[in-house]
Amino acid sequence: MKLPSLPVLALGALALLAWLVPAPPSHAQDNLESAALRALVADLKAQQAKLVDNQNQLEAAVAAIAEDLRLARIYSARGGGKVSP
């Protein structure tokens, strides 16, 4: 079997390379995607800030309940009631 000549191989390699290299994206599409991405990132940052605030409120509420339970146990023990561990 005869091997293809060098120009035919070079042309085939060039065609394969041109097929594998993607075309550059249009700038209009990039701007739209970039604007949409910035909007999504801003929305995620706002949601994250809200989640952090909610977590802090929950932790404060749990701390207040724990303090109320601690005081209730102290007053219960002073009154002669049974102390729970």
C-alpha positions as CSV (number, residue, x, y, z in Angstrom):
1,M,0.0,0.0,0.0
2,K,1.4,3.4,-1.0
3,L,1.5,6.1,1.6
4,P,0.0,9.5,0.8
5,S,2.4,12.2,-0.2
6,L,3.6,14.9,2.1
7,P,1.4,17.7,0.7
8,V,-1.7,15.5,1.1
9,L,-0.8,14.7,4.7
10,A,-0.1,18.4,5.4
11,L,-3.4,19.5,3.9
12,G,-5.2,16.8,6.0
13,A,-3.5,17.9,9.2
14,L,-4.3,21.5,8.5
15,A,-8.0,20.6,7.8
16,L,-8.1,18.6,11.1
17,L,-6.5,21.5,13.0
18,A,-9.0,24.0,11.6
19,W,-11.9,21.7,12.5
20,L,-10.6,21.3,16.1
21,V,-10.0,25.0,16.8
22,P,-13.3,26.6,17.9
23,A,-14.4,29.9,16.4
24,P,-14.0,33.0,18.5
25,P,-17.3,34.0,20.2
26,S,-19.0,37.2,19.2
27,H,-18.6,40.2,21.5
28,A,-22.3,40.9,21.7
29,Q,-23.0,37.4,23.1
30,D,-20.1,37.8,25.6
31,N,-21.5,41.1,26.8
32,L,-25.0,39.6,27.3
33,E,-23.6,36.6,29.1
34,S,-21.3,38.8,31.2
35,A,-24.2,41.0,32.2
36,A,-26.3,38.0,33.1
37,L,-23.5,36.5,35.0
38,R,-22.9,39.7,37.0
39,A,-26.6,39.9,37.8
40,L,-26.6,36.3,39.0
41,V,-23.5,36.9,41.1
42,A,-25.1,40.0,42.7
43,D,-28.2,38.0,43.4
44,L,-26.2,35.2,45.0
45,K,-24.3,37.7,47.2
46,A,-27.6,39.1,48.4
47,Q,-29.0,35.7,49.2
48,Q,-25.8,34.8,51.0
49,A,-26.0,37.9,53.1
50,K,-29.6,37.1,53.9
51,L,-28.6,33.6,54.9
52,V,-25.9,34.8,57.2
53,D,-28.3,37.3,58.8
54,N,-30.9,34.5,59.4
55,Q,-28.2,32.2,60.8
56,N,-27.1,35.0,63.3
57,Q,-30.8,35.5,64.3
58,L,-31.2,31.8,64.9
59,E,-28.1,31.5,66.9
60,A,-29.2,34.5,69.0
61,A,-32.6,32.9,69.6
62,V,-31.0,29.5,70.6
63,A,-28.6,31.3,73.0
64,A,-31.6,33.2,74.6
65,I,-33.5,29.9,75.0
66,A,-30.4,28.2,76.5
67,E,-30.0,31.1,79.0
68,D,-33.6,30.9,80.0
69,L,-33.3,27.1,80.5
70,R,-30.2,27.6,82.6
71,L,-31.9,30.2,84.8
72,A,-35.0,28.0,85.1
73,R,-32.8,25.1,86.4
74,I,-31.1,27.4,88.9
75,Y,-34.4,28.7,90.2
76,S,-35.9,25.2,90.2
77,A,-33.0,23.9,92.3
78,R,-33.3,26.8,94.8
79,G,-36.9,26.0,95.2
80,G,-36.3,22.5,96.3
81,G,-37.3,20.9,93.0
82,K,-35.6,18.0,91.3
83,V,-32.6,19.1,89.4
84,S,-32.3,17.5,85.9
85,P,-28.8,17.0,84.5
